[in-house]
Amino acid sequence: METKKERIEVKHNPDHLTDKQIGIKEGWRLLSEEELNSIPALPKNDESIEEWDGRKWDLVSTLHHDESRTYRTKRP
């Protein structure tokens, strides 16, 4: 009998942020590599996705994701 392996999402976390920095307890999660690659354009100034600027979270400032940035969302 063939078993399905559960696919593990690879989170895009080039800043190596901790759960606390991400805000896991507050309902935030990192975007996966797959999500970032499938989004034709990031929602600029949309409060549901934020980017890490090296010190704090801020609204997304560009339409295309930057491989060197970490993104989080409260979307399911």
N, CA, C and O atoms as a Tripos MOL2 file, in Angstrom:
@<TRIPOS>MOLECULE
protein
  304   303    76     0     0
PROTEIN
NO_CHARGES

@<TRIPOS>ATOM
      1 N           0.8420   -1.1820    0.0000 N.3       1 MET1
      2 CA          0.0000    0.0000    0.0000 C.3       1 MET1
      3 C           0.8930    1.2530    0.0000 C.2       1 MET1
      4 O           1.8440    1.3610    0.7740 O.2       1 MET1
      5 N           0.5590    2.1790   -0.8790 N.am      2 GLU2
      6 CA          1.3470    3.4060   -1.0020 C.3       2 GLU2
      7 C           0.9020    4.4290    0.0440 C.2       2 GLU2
      8 O          -0.2950    4.6370    0.2450 O.2       2 GLU2
      9 N           1.8500    5.0540    0.6950 N.am      3 THR3
     10 CA          1.5010    6.0790    1.6770 C.3       3 THR3
     11 C           1.8790    7.4420    1.1510 C.2       3 THR3
     12 O           2.8870    7.6000    0.4620 O.2       3 THR3
     13 N           1.0690    8.4170    1.4770 N.am      4 LYS4
     14 CA          1.3650    9.8000    1.0820 C.3       4 LYS4
     15 C           2.2770   10.4200    2.1230 C.2       4 LYS4
     16 O           2.0500   10.2980    3.3270 O.2       4 LYS4
     17 N           3.2950   11.0760    1.6470 N.am      5 LYS5
     18 CA          4.1530   11.8330    2.5580 C.3       5 LYS5
     19 C           3.5730   13.2290    2.6720 C.2       5 LYS5
     20 O           3.2220   13.8590    1.6740 O.2       5 LYS5
     21 N           3.4820   13.6940    3.8870 N.am      6 GLU6
     22 CA          2.9860   15.0480    4.1050 C.3       6 GLU6
     23 C           4.0320   16.0440    3.6060 C.2       6 GLU6
     24 O           5.2140   15.9500    3.9360 O.2       6 GLU6
     25 N           3.5700   16.9850    2.8140 N.am      7 ARG7
     26 CA          4.4930   17.9880    2.2740 C.3       7 ARG7
     27 C           4.7620   19.0520    3.3400 C.2       7 ARG7
     28 O           3.8320   19.6070    3.9250 O.2       7 ARG7
     29 N           6.0000   19.3180    3.5740 N.am      8 ILE8
     30 CA          6.3840   20.3270    4.5550 C.3       8 ILE8
     31 C           6.6440   21.6240    3.8120 C.2       8 ILE8
     32 O           7.4750   21.6740    2.9050 O.2       8 ILE8
     33 N           5.9320   22.6710    4.1990 N.am      9 GLU9
     34 CA          6.1420   23.9720    3.5760 C.3       9 GLU9
     35 C           7.4910   24.5380    4.0050 C.2       9 GLU9
     36 O           7.8550   24.4920    5.1800 O.2       9 GLU9
     37 N           8.2070   25.0600    3.0500 N.am     10 VAL10
     38 CA          9.4690   25.7070    3.3520 C.3      10 VAL10
     39 C           9.1720   27.1920    3.5150 C.2      10 VAL10
     40 O           8.7640   27.8640    2.5670 O.2      10 VAL10
     41 N           9.3770   27.6860    4.7040 N.am     11 LYS11
     42 CA          9.1100   29.0920    4.9800 C.3      11 LYS11
     43 C          10.2680   29.9520    4.5000 C.2      11 LYS11
     44 O          11.4360   29.5930    4.6470 O.2      11 LYS11
     45 N           9.9250   31.0740    3.9330 N.am     12 HIS12
     46 CA         10.9420   32.0120    3.4450 C.3      12 HIS12
     47 C          11.3650   32.8830    4.6280 C.2      12 HIS12
     48 O          10.6440   33.8010    5.0190 O.2      12 HIS12
     49 N          12.5290   32.5930    5.1890 N.am     13 ASN13
     50 CA         12.9850   33.2720    6.4020 C.3      13 ASN13
     51 C          14.4770   33.5960    6.3080 C.2      13 ASN13
     52 O          15.2750   33.1020    7.1050 O.2      13 ASN13
     53 N          14.8550   34.4350    5.3210 N.am     14 PRO14
     54 CA         16.2760   34.7540    5.1720 C.3      14 PRO14
     55 C          16.8590   35.5170    6.3630 C.2      14 PRO14
     56 O          18.0770   35.5510    6.5360 O.2      14 PRO14
     57 N          15.9970   36.1320    7.1880 N.am     15 ASP15
     58 CA         16.4770   36.8670    8.3630 C.3      15 ASP15
     59 C          16.6110   35.9680    9.5870 C.2      15 ASP15
     60 O          17.0680   36.4180   10.6380 O.2      15 ASP15
     61 N          16.2140   34.6980    9.4620 N.am     16 HIS16
     62 CA         16.2970   33.7180   10.5490 C.3      16 HIS16
     63 C          15.5790   34.2300   11.8040 C.2      16 HIS16
     64 O          16.1240   34.1830   12.9070 O.2      16 HIS16
     65 N          14.3590   34.7140   11.6170 N.am     17 LEU17
     66 CA         13.5800   35.2560   12.7290 C.3      17 LEU17
     67 C          13.0480   34.1420   13.6210 C.2      17 LEU17
     68 O          12.7830   33.0300   13.1640 O.2      17 LEU17
     69 N          12.8990   34.4610   14.8850 N.am     18 THR18
     70 CA         12.3420   33.5120   15.8500 C.3      18 THR18
     71 C          10.8190   33.5960   15.8230 C.2      18 THR18
     72 O          10.2550   34.5220   15.2410 O.2      18 THR18
     73 N          10.1500   32.6220   16.4580 N.am     19 ASP19
     74 CA          8.6840   32.6470   16.5470 C.3      19 ASP19
     75 C           8.1970   33.9390   17.2010 C.2      19 ASP19
     76 O           7.1790   34.5040   16.7990 O.2      19 ASP19
     77 N           8.9300   34.3980   18.2080 N.am     20 LYS20
     78 CA          8.5510   35.6320   18.8880 C.3      20 LYS20
     79 C           8.6490   36.8290   17.9430 C.2      20 LYS20
     80 O           7.7450   37.6630   17.9060 O.2      20 LYS20
     81 N           9.7340   36.9190   17.1840 N.am     21 GLN21
     82 CA          9.8960   38.0190   16.2350 C.3      21 GLN21
     83 C           8.8320   37.9620   15.1310 C.2      21 GLN21
     84 O           8.3630   38.9970   14.6580 O.2      21 GLN21
     85 N           8.4600   36.7510   14.7310 N.am     22 ILE22
     86 CA          7.4410   36.5820   13.7000 C.3      22 ILE22
     87 C           6.0690   36.9860   14.2310 C.2      22 ILE22
     88 O           5.2470   37.5230   13.4890 O.2      22 ILE22
     89 N           5.8230   36.7320   15.5040 N.am     23 GLY23
     90 CA          4.5200   37.0420   16.1010 C.3      23 GLY23
     91 C           3.5530   35.8790   16.0130 C.2      23 GLY23
     92 O           2.3480   36.0770   15.8540 O.2      23 GLY23
     93 N           4.0810   34.6590   16.1160 N.am     24 ILE24
     94 CA          3.2660   33.4410   16.0160 C.3      24 ILE24
     95 C           2.0990   33.4710   17.0040 C.2      24 ILE24
     96 O           0.9720   33.1460   16.6320 O.2      24 ILE24
     97 N           2.3520   33.8550   18.2510 N.am     25 LYS25
     98 CA          1.2870   33.8880   19.2670 C.3      25 LYS25
     99 C           0.1920   34.8950   18.9300 C.2      25 LYS25
    100 O          -0.9450   34.7540   19.3820 O.2      25 LYS25
    101 N           0.5300   35.9030   18.1440 N.am     26 GLU26
    102 CA         -0.4450   36.9230   17.7450 C.3      26 GLU26
    103 C          -1.1680   36.5470   16.4470 C.2      26 GLU26
    104 O          -1.9700   37.3290   15.9350 O.2      26 GLU26
    105 N          -0.8860   35.3550   15.9150 N.am     27 GLY27
    106 CA         -1.5790   34.8820   14.7260 C.3      27 GLY27
    107 C          -0.8470   35.0850   13.4130 C.2      27 GLY27
    108 O          -1.4030   34.8050   12.3510 O.2      27 GLY27
    109 N           0.3800   35.5640   13.4620 N.am     28 TRP28
    110 CA          1.1610   35.7680   12.2410 C.3      28 TRP28
    111 C           1.8490   34.4710   11.8560 C.2      28 TRP28
    112 O           2.1160   33.6240   12.7090 O.2      28 TRP28
    113 N           2.1370   34.3160   10.5600 N.am     29 ARG29
    114 CA          2.9330   33.2050   10.0520 C.3      29 ARG29
    115 C           3.7580   33.7190    8.8860 C.2      29 ARG29
    116 O           3.4020   34.7160    8.2580 O.2      29 ARG29
    117 N           4.8520   33.0440    8.5980 N.am     30 LEU30
    118 CA          5.6780   33.4320    7.4600 C.3      30 LEU30
    119 C           5.0510   32.9230    6.1720 C.2      30 LEU30
    120 O           4.3880   31.8850    6.1620 O.2      30 LEU30
    121 N           5.2610   33.6500    5.0980 N.am     31 LEU31
    122 CA          4.8550   33.1710    3.7870 C.3      31 LEU31
    123 C           5.8150   32.0680    3.3650 C.2      31 LEU31
    124 O           7.0090   32.1280    3.6610 O.2      31 LEU31
    125 N           5.2960   31.0740    2.6810 N.am     32 SER32
    126 CA          6.1450   29.9860    2.1950 C.3      32 SER32
    127 C           6.8000   30.3890    0.8810 C.2      32 SER32
    128 O           6.3800   31.3460    0.2300 O.2      32 SER32
    129 N           7.8220   29.6540    0.5080 N.am     33 GLU33
    130 CA          8.4930   29.8820   -0.7730 C.3      33 GLU33
    131 C           7.4730   29.7520   -1.9050 C.2      33 GLU33
    132 O           7.4650   30.5480   -2.8440 O.2      33 GLU33
    133 N           6.6180   28.7400   -1.8010 N.am     34 GLU34
    134 CA          5.6070   28.4910   -2.8340 C.3      34 GLU34
    135 C           4.6390   29.6680   -2.9500 C.2      34 GLU34
    136 O           4.3040   30.0910   -4.0570 O.2      34 GLU34
    137 N           4.1920   30.1960   -1.8140 N.am     35 GLU35
    138 CA          3.2850   31.3520   -1.8460 C.3      35 GLU35
    139 C           3.9470   32.5530   -2.5100 C.2      35 GLU35
    140 O           3.3450   33.2070   -3.3610 O.2      35 GLU35
    141 N           5.1720   32.8390   -2.1240 N.am     36 LEU36
    142 CA          5.8710   33.9850   -2.7100 C.3      36 LEU36
    143 C           6.0550   33.8290   -4.2170 C.2      36 LEU36
    144 O           5.9210   34.7940   -4.9690 O.2      36 LEU36
    145 N           6.3610   32.6140   -4.6490 N.am     37 ASN37
    146 CA          6.5770   32.3850   -6.0730 C.3      37 ASN37
    147 C           5.2840   32.3680   -6.8710 C.2      37 ASN37
    148 O           5.3080   32.5650   -8.0860 O.2      37 ASN37
    149 N           4.1440   32.1330   -6.2040 N.am     38 SER38
    150 CA          2.8730   32.0670   -6.9280 C.3      38 SER38
    151 C           2.1210   33.4020   -6.9470 C.2      38 SER38
    152 O           1.1640   33.5650   -7.7030 O.2      38 SER38
    153 N           2.5490   34.3420   -6.1250 N.am     39 ILE39
    154 CA          1.8930   35.6510   -6.0870 C.3      39 ILE39
    155 C           2.4450   36.4880   -7.2410 C.2      39 ILE39
    156 O           3.6440   36.7650   -7.2850 O.2      39 ILE39
    157 N           1.5760   36.8950   -8.1790 N.am     40 PRO40
    158 CA          2.0750   37.7040   -9.2920 C.3      40 PRO40
    159 C           2.6010   39.0620   -8.8210 C.2      40 PRO40
    160 O           3.5670   39.5880   -9.3750 O.2      40 PRO40
    161 N           1.9620   39.6180   -7.8060 N.am     41 ALA41
    162 CA          2.4170   40.8970   -7.2430 C.3      41 ALA41
    163 C           1.9830   40.9360   -5.7830 C.2      41 ALA41
    164 O           0.8730   40.5290   -5.4410 O.2      41 ALA41
    165 N           2.8580   41.4230   -4.9440 N.am     42 LEU42
    166 CA          2.5020   41.5820   -3.5310 C.3      42 LEU42
    167 C           1.5270   42.7410   -3.3930 C.2      42 LEU42
    168 O           1.6360   43.7370   -4.1090 O.2      42 LEU42
    169 N           0.5780   42.6160   -2.4800 N.am     43 PRO43
    170 CA         -0.3740   43.7070   -2.2750 C.3      43 PRO43
    171 C           0.2970   44.8840   -1.5610 C.2      43 PRO43
    172 O           0.4940   44.8420   -0.3470 O.2      43 PRO43
    173 N           0.6360   45.9020   -2.2900 N.am     44 LYS44
    174 CA          1.3250   47.0680   -1.7290 C.3      44 LYS44
    175 C           0.4170   47.7770   -0.7260 C.2      44 LYS44
    176 O          -0.7550   48.0290   -1.0050 O.2      44 LYS44
    177 N           0.9700   48.0930    0.4390 N.am     45 ASN45
    178 CA          0.2660   48.7840    1.5230 C.3      45 ASN45
    179 C          -0.9700   48.0410    2.0190 C.2      45 ASN45
    180 O          -1.8760   48.6540    2.5830 O.2      45 ASN45
    181 N          -1.0130   46.7300    1.8130 N.am     46 ASP46
    182 CA         -2.0960   45.8900    2.3300 C.3      46 ASP46
    183 C          -1.6780   45.4450    3.7290 C.2      46 ASP46
    184 O          -0.5840   44.9090    3.9030 O.2      46 ASP46
    185 N          -2.5210   45.6580    4.7100 N.am     47 GLU47
    186 CA         -2.1490   45.3560    6.0980 C.3      47 GLU47
    187 C          -2.0920   43.8620    6.4060 C.2      47 GLU47
    188 O          -1.6890   43.4840    7.5060 O.2      47 GLU47
    189 N          -2.4850   43.0050    5.4650 N.am     48 SER48
    190 CA         -2.4800   41.5670    5.7350 C.3      48 SER48
    191 C          -1.1260   40.9120    5.4580 C.2      48 SER48
    192 O          -0.9070   39.7630    5.8410 O.2      48 SER48
    193 N          -0.2190   41.6310    4.7960 N.am     49 ILE49
    194 CA          1.1380   41.1230    4.5710 C.3      49 ILE49
    195 C           2.1260   42.2160    4.9630 C.2      49 ILE49
    196 O           1.9860   43.3770    4.5790 O.2      49 ILE49
    197 N           3.1290   41.8080    5.7420 N.am     50 GLU50
    198 CA          4.1620   42.7590    6.1660 C.3      50 GLU50
    199 C           5.5350   42.2080    5.8070 C.2      50 GLU50
    200 O           5.7010   41.0020    5.6260 O.2      50 GLU50
    201 N           6.5150   43.0990    5.7040 N.am     51 GLU51
    202 CA          7.8890   42.6910    5.4360 C.3      51 GLU51
    203 C           8.7960   43.1710    6.5710 C.2      51 GLU51
    204 O           8.5750   44.2300    7.1580 O.2      51 GLU51
    205 N           9.8120   42.3760    6.8630 N.am     52 TRP52
    206 CA         10.8010   42.6890    7.8960 C.3      52 TRP52
    207 C          11.8620   43.5880    7.2780 C.2      52 TRP52
    208 O          12.4600   43.2370    6.2610 O.2      52 TRP52
    209 N          12.0990   44.7480    7.8890 N.am     53 ASP53
    210 CA         13.0780   45.6840    7.3190 C.3      53 ASP53
    211 C          14.4510   45.5800    7.9890 C.2      53 ASP53
    212 O          15.3300   46.4110    7.7600 O.2      53 ASP53
    213 N          14.6180   44.5620    8.8050 N.am     54 GLY54
    214 CA         15.8950   44.3710    9.5040 C.3      54 GLY54
    215 C          15.8040   44.7440   10.9730 C.2      54 GLY54
    216 O          16.6430   44.3320   11.7740 O.2      54 GLY54
    217 N          14.7790   45.5290   11.3320 N.am     55 ARG55
    218 CA         14.5740   45.9370   12.7340 C.3      55 ARG55
    219 C          13.1260   45.7760   13.1760 C.2      55 ARG55
    220 O          12.8530   45.5030   14.3450 O.2      55 ARG55
    221 N          12.1820   45.9480   12.2200 N.am     56 LYS56
    222 CA         10.7550   45.9030   12.5690 C.3      56 LYS56
    223 C           9.9390   45.4860   11.3560 C.2      56 LYS56
    224 O          10.4360   45.4450   10.2310 O.2      56 LYS56
    225 N           8.6560   45.1740   11.6190 N.am     57 TRP57
    226 CA          7.7300   44.8310   10.5450 C.3      57 TRP57
    227 C           7.1280   46.1070    9.9720 C.2      57 TRP57
    228 O           6.8690   47.0650   10.7000 O.2      57 TRP57
    229 N           6.9090   46.1110    8.6610 N.am     58 ASP58
    230 CA          6.3420   47.2710    7.9880 C.3      58 ASP58
    231 C           5.4850   46.7870    6.8250 C.2      58 ASP58
    232 O           5.5820   45.6310    6.4130 O.2      58 ASP58
    233 N           4.6440   47.6800    6.2960 N.am     59 LEU59
    234 CA          3.8420   47.3280    5.1320 C.3      59 LEU59
    235 C           4.7590   47.0720    3.9480 C.2      59 LEU59
    236 O           5.8510   47.6340    3.8630 O.2      59 LEU59
    237 N           4.3120   46.2260    3.0420 N.am     60 VAL60
    238 CA          5.0940   45.9000    1.8500 C.3      60 VAL60
    239 C           5.2300   47.1530    1.0020 C.2      60 VAL60
    240 O           4.2440   47.8380    0.7300 O.2      60 VAL60
    241 N           6.4500   47.4510    0.5880 N.am     61 SER61
    242 CA          6.7020   48.7020   -0.1240 C.3      61 SER61
    243 C           6.8320   48.5430   -1.6370 C.2      61 SER61
    244 O           6.7920   49.5310   -2.3700 O.2      61 SER61
    245 N           6.9870   47.3010   -2.1070 N.am     62 THR62
    246 CA          7.1140   47.0880   -3.5510 C.3      62 THR62
    247 C           6.1570   45.9920   -3.9980 C.2      62 THR62
    248 O           5.6810   45.2070   -3.1780 O.2      62 THR62
    249 N           5.8800   45.9370   -5.2740 N.am     63 LEU63
    250 CA          4.9520   44.9420   -5.8030 C.3      63 LEU63
    251 C           5.5750   43.5580   -5.9440 C.2      63 LEU63
    252 O           4.8610   42.5550   -5.9160 O.2      63 LEU63
    253 N           6.8880   43.4910   -6.0950 N.am     64 HIS64
    254 CA          7.5590   42.2060   -6.2720 C.3      64 HIS64
    255 C           8.3710   41.8780   -5.0270 C.2      64 HIS64
    256 O           9.0540   42.7370   -4.4710 O.2      64 HIS64
    257 N           8.2860   40.6230   -4.6000 N.am     65 HIS65
    258 CA          9.0170   40.2510   -3.3890 C.3      65 HIS65
    259 C          10.5200   40.2480   -3.6380 C.2      65 HIS65
    260 O          11.0030   40.0190   -4.7470 O.2      65 HIS65
    261 N          11.2130   40.5090   -2.5770 N.am     66 ASP66
    262 CA         12.6750   40.5750   -2.5830 C.3      66 ASP66
    263 C          13.1740   39.3210   -1.8640 C.2      66 ASP66
    264 O          12.8050   39.0760   -0.7150 O.2      66 ASP66
    265 N          13.9950   38.5440   -2.5220 N.am     67 GLU67
    266 CA         14.5090   37.3000   -1.9500 C.3      67 GLU67
    267 C          15.2310   37.5150   -0.6230 C.2      67 GLU67
    268 O          15.3260   36.5910    0.1850 O.2      67 GLU67
    269 N          15.7380   38.7170   -0.3910 N.am     68 SER68
    270 CA         16.4950   38.9770    0.8310 C.3      68 SER68
    271 C          15.6090   39.4220    1.9910 C.2      68 SER68
    272 O          16.1110   39.6620    3.0890 O.2      68 SER68
    273 N          14.3090   39.5340    1.7660 N.am     69 ARG69
    274 CA         13.3770   39.9770    2.8170 C.3      69 ARG69
    275 C          12.5040   38.8290    3.3010 C.2      69 ARG69
    276 O          12.2500   37.8700    2.5720 O.2      69 ARG69
    277 N          12.0480   38.9460    4.5470 N.am     70 THR70
    278 CA         11.1360   37.9770    5.1440 C.3      70 THR70
    279 C           9.7510   38.6260    5.1880 C.2      70 THR70
    280 O           9.6180   39.8030    5.5240 O.2      70 THR70
    281 N           8.7120   37.8370    4.8420 N.am     71 TYR71
    282 CA          7.3300   38.3440    4.8030 C.3      71 TYR71
    283 C           6.4540   37.5200    5.7290 C.2      71 TYR71
    284 O           6.6400   36.3100    5.8640 O.2      71 TYR71
    285 N           5.4880   38.1900    6.3730 N.am     72 ARG72
    286 CA          4.5560   37.4930    7.2390 C.3      72 ARG72
    287 C           3.1290   37.9040    6.8820 C.2      72 ARG72
    288 O           2.8950   38.9290    6.2430 O.2      72 ARG72
    289 N           2.1740   37.0600    7.3210 N.am     73 THR73
    290 CA          0.7710   37.3270    7.0530 C.3      73 THR73
    291 C          -0.0940   36.7360    8.1610 C.2      73 THR73
    292 O           0.3470   35.8760    8.9230 O.2      73 THR73
    293 N          -1.3410   37.2200    8.2350 N.am     74 LYS74
    294 CA         -2.3380   36.6250    9.1260 C.3      74 LYS74
    295 C          -3.3830   35.8730    8.3060 C.2      74 LYS74
    296 O          -4.3490   35.3410    8.8520 O.2      74 LYS74
    297 N          -3.1800   35.8350    6.9880 N.am     75 ARG75
    298 CA         -4.0940   35.0880    6.1220 C.3      75 ARG75
    299 C          -3.9790   33.5960    6.4080 C.2      75 ARG75
    300 O          -2.9050   33.1070    6.7560 O.2      75 ARG75
    301 N          -5.0880   32.8750    6.2590 N.am     76 PRO76
    302 CA         -5.0180   31.4100    6.4940 C.3      76 PRO76
    303 C          -4.0940   30.7050    5.5240 C.2      76 PRO76
    304 O          -3.9350   29.4870    5.5980 O.2      76 PRO76
@<TRIPOS>BOND
     1     1     2 1
     2     2     3 1
     3     3     4 2
     4     3     5 am
     5     5     6 1
     6     6     7 1
     7     7     8 2
     8     7     9 am
     9     9    10 1
    10    10    11 1
    11    11    12 2
    12    11    13 am
    13    13    14 1
    14    14    15 1
    15    15    16 2
    16    15    17 am
    17    17    18 1
    18    18    19 1
    19    19    20 2
    20    19    21 am
    21    21    22 1
    22    22    23 1
    23    23    24 2
    24    23    25 am
    25    25    26 1
    26    26    27 1
    27    27    28 2
    28    27    29 am
    29    29    30 1
    30    30    31 1
    31    31    32 2
    32    31    33 am
    33    33    34 1
    34    34    35 1
    35    35    36 2
    36    35    37 am
    37    37    38 1
    38    38    39 1
    39    39    40 2
    40    39    41 am
    41    41    42 1
    42    42    43 1
    43    43    44 2
    44    43    45 am
    45    45    46 1
    46    46    47 1
    47    47    48 2
    48    47    49 am
    49    49    50 1
    50    50    51 1
    51    51    52 2
    52    51    53 am
    53    53    54 1
    54    54    55 1
    55    55    56 2
    56    55    57 am
    57    57    58 1
    58    58    59 1
    59    59    60 2
    60    59    61 am
    61    61    62 1
    62    62    63 1
    63    63    64 2
    64    63    65 am
    65    65    66 1
    66    66    67 1
    67    67    68 2
    68    67    69 am
    69    69    70 1
    70    70    71 1
    71    71    72 2
    72    71    73 am
    73    73    74 1
    74    74    75 1
    75    75    76 2
    76    75    77 am
    77    77    78 1
    78    78    79 1
    79    79    80 2
    80    79    81 am
    81    81    82 1
    82    82    83 1
    83    83    84 2
    84    83    85 am
    85    85    86 1
    86    86    87 1
    87    87    88 2
    88    87    89 am
    89    89    90 1
    90    90    91 1
    91    91    92 2
    92    91    93 am
    93    93    94 1
    94    94    95 1
    95    95    96 2
    96    95    97 am
    97    97    98 1
    98    98    99 1
    99    99   100 2
   100    99   101 am
   101   101   102 1
   102   102   103 1
   103   103   104 2
   104   103   105 am
   105   105   106 1
   106   106   107 1
   107   107   108 2
   108   107   109 am
   109   109   110 1
   110   110   111 1
   111   111   112 2
   112   111   113 am
   113   113   114 1
   114   114   115 1
   115   115   116 2
   116   115   117 am
   117   117   118 1
   118   118   119 1
   119   119   120 2
   120   119   121 am
   121   121   122 1
   122   122   123 1
   123   123   124 2
   124   123   125 am
   125   125   126 1
   126   126   127 1
   127   127   128 2
   128   127   129 am
   129   129   130 1
   130   130   131 1
   131   131   132 2
   132   131   133 am
   133   133   134 1
   134   134   135 1
   135   135   136 2
   136   135   137 am
   137   137   138 1
   138   138   139 1
   139   139   140 2
   140   139   141 am
   141   141   142 1
   142   142   143 1
   143   143   144 2
   144   143   145 am
   145   145   146 1
   146   146   147 1
   147   147   148 2
   148   147   149 am
   149   149   150 1
   150   150   151 1
   151   151   152 2
   152   151   153 am
   153   153   154 1
   154   154   155 1
   155   155   156 2
   156   155   157 am
   157   157   158 1
   158   158   159 1
   159   159   160 2
   160   159   161 am
   161   161   162 1
   162   162   163 1
   163   163   164 2
   164   163   165 am
   165   165   166 1
   166   166   167 1
   167   167   168 2
   168   167   169 am
   169   169   170 1
   170   170   171 1
   171   171   172 2
   172   171   173 am
   173   173   174 1
   174   174   175 1
   175   175   176 2
   176   175   177 am
   177   177   178 1
   178   178   179 1
   179   179   180 2
   180   179   181 am
   181   181   182 1
   182   182   183 1
   183   183   184 2
   184   183   185 am
   185   185   186 1
   186   186   187 1
   187   187   188 2
   188   187   189 am
   189   189   190 1
   190   190   191 1
   191   191   192 2
   192   191   193 am
   193   193   194 1
   194   194   195 1
   195   195   196 2
   196   195   197 am
   197   197   198 1
   198   198   199 1
   199   199   200 2
   200   199   201 am
   201   201   202 1
   202   202   203 1
   203   203   204 2
   204   203   205 am
   205   205   206 1
   206   206   207 1
   207   207   208 2
   208   207   209 am
   209   209   210 1
   210   210   211 1
   211   211   212 2
   212   211   213 am
   213   213   214 1
   214   214   215 1
   215   215   216 2
   216   215   217 am
   217   217   218 1
   218   218   219 1
   219   219   220 2
   220   219   221 am
   221   221   222 1
   222   222   223 1
   223   223   224 2
   224   223   225 am
   225   225   226 1
   226   226   227 1
   227   227   228 2
   228   227   229 am
   229   229   230 1
   230   230   231 1
   231   231   232 2
   232   231   233 am
   233   233   234 1
   234   234   235 1
   235   235   236 2
   236   235   237 am
   237   237   238 1
   238   238   239 1
   239   239   240 2
   240   239   241 am
   241   241   242 1
   242   242   243 1
   243   243   244 2
   244   243   245 am
   245   245   246 1
   246   246   247 1
   247   247   248 2
   248   247   249 am
   249   249   250 1
   250   250   251 1
   251   251   252 2
   252   251   253 am
   253   253   254 1
   254   254   255 1
   255   255   256 2
   256   255   257 am
   257   257   258 1
   258   258   259 1
   259   259   260 2
   260   259   261 am
   261   261   262 1
   262   262   263 1
   263   263   264 2
   264   263   265 am
   265   265   266 1
   266   266   267 1
   267   267   268 2
   268   267   269 am
   269   269   270 1
   270   270   271 1
   271   271   272 2
   272   271   273 am
   273   273   274 1
   274   274   275 1
   275   275   276 2
   276   275   277 am
   277   277   278 1
   278   278   279 1
   279   279   280 2
   280   279   281 am
   281   281   282 1
   282   282   283 1
   283   283   284 2
   284   283   285 am
   285   285   286 1
   286   286   287 1
   287   287   288 2
   288   287   289 am
   289   289   290 1
   290   290   291 1
   291   291   292 2
   292   291   293 am
   293   293   294 1
   294   294   295 1
   295   295   296 2
   296   295   297 am
   297   297   298 1
   298   298   299 1
   299   299   300 2
   300   299   301 am
   301   301   302 1
   302   302   303 1
   303   303   304 2
@<TRIPOS>SUBSTRUCTURE
     1 MET1         2 RESIDUE 1 A MET
     2 GLU2         6 RESIDUE 1 A GLU
     3 THR3        10 RESIDUE 1 A THR
     4 LYS4        14 RESIDUE 1 A LYS
     5 LYS5        18 RESIDUE 1 A LYS
     6 GLU6        22 RESIDUE 1 A GLU
     7 ARG7        26 RESIDUE 1 A ARG
     8 ILE8        30 RESIDUE 1 A ILE
     9 GLU9        34 RESIDUE 1 A GLU
    10 VAL10       38 RESIDUE 1 A VAL
    11 LYS11       42 RESIDUE 1 A LYS
    12 HIS12       46 RESIDUE 1 A HIS
    13 ASN13       50 RESIDUE 1 A ASN
    14 PRO14       54 RESIDUE 1 A PRO
    15 ASP15       58 RESIDUE 1 A ASP
    16 HIS16       62 RESIDUE 1 A HIS
    17 LEU17       66 RESIDUE 1 A LEU
    18 THR18       70 RESIDUE 1 A THR
    19 ASP19       74 RESIDUE 1 A ASP
    20 LYS20       78 RESIDUE 1 A LYS
    21 GLN21       82 RESIDUE 1 A GLN
    22 ILE22       86 RESIDUE 1 A ILE
    23 GLY23       90 RESIDUE 1 A GLY
    24 ILE24       94 RESIDUE 1 A ILE
    25 LYS25       98 RESIDUE 1 A LYS
    26 GLU26      102 RESIDUE 1 A GLU
    27 GLY27      106 RESIDUE 1 A GLY
    28 TRP28      110 RESIDUE 1 A TRP
    29 ARG29      114 RESIDUE 1 A ARG
    30 LEU30      118 RESIDUE 1 A LEU
    31 LEU31      122 RESIDUE 1 A LEU
    32 SER32      126 RESIDUE 1 A SER
    33 GLU33      130 RESIDUE 1 A GLU
    34 GLU34      134 RESIDUE 1 A GLU
    35 GLU35      138 RESIDUE 1 A GLU
    36 LEU36      142 RESIDUE 1 A LEU
    37 ASN37      146 RESIDUE 1 A ASN
    38 SER38      150 RESIDUE 1 A SER
    39 ILE39      154 RESIDUE 1 A ILE
    40 PRO40      158 RESIDUE 1 A PRO
    41 ALA41      162 RESIDUE 1 A ALA
    42 LEU42      166 RESIDUE 1 A LEU
    43 PRO43      170 RESIDUE 1 A PRO
    44 LYS44      174 RESIDUE 1 A LYS
    45 ASN45      178 RESIDUE 1 A ASN
    46 ASP46      182 RESIDUE 1 A ASP
    47 GLU47      186 RESIDUE 1 A GLU
    48 SER48      190 RESIDUE 1 A SER
    49 ILE49      194 RESIDUE 1 A ILE
    50 GLU50      198 RESIDUE 1 A GLU
    51 GLU51      202 RESIDUE 1 A GLU
    52 TRP52      206 RESIDUE 1 A TRP
    53 ASP53      210 RESIDUE 1 A ASP
    54 GLY54      214 RESIDUE 1 A GLY
    55 ARG55      218 RESIDUE 1 A ARG
    56 LYS56      222 RESIDUE 1 A LYS
    57 TRP57      226 RESIDUE 1 A TRP
    58 ASP58      230 RESIDUE 1 A ASP
    59 LEU59      234 RESIDUE 1 A LEU
    60 VAL60      238 RESIDUE 1 A VAL
    61 SER61      242 RESIDUE 1 A SER
    62 THR62      246 RESIDUE 1 A THR
    63 LEU63      250 RESIDUE 1 A LEU
    64 HIS64      254 RESIDUE 1 A HIS
    65 HIS65      258 RESIDUE 1 A HIS
    66 ASP66      262 RESIDUE 1 A ASP
    67 GLU67      266 RESIDUE 1 A GLU
    68 SER68      270 RESIDUE 1 A SER
    69 ARG69      274 RESIDUE 1 A ARG
    70 THR70      278 RESIDUE 1 A THR
    71 TYR71      282 RESIDUE 1 A TYR
    72 ARG72      286 RESIDUE 1 A ARG
    73 THR73      290 RESIDUE 1 A THR
    74 LYS74      294 RESIDUE 1 A LYS
    75 ARG75      298 RESIDUE 1 A ARG
    76 PRO76      302 RESIDUE 1 A PRO
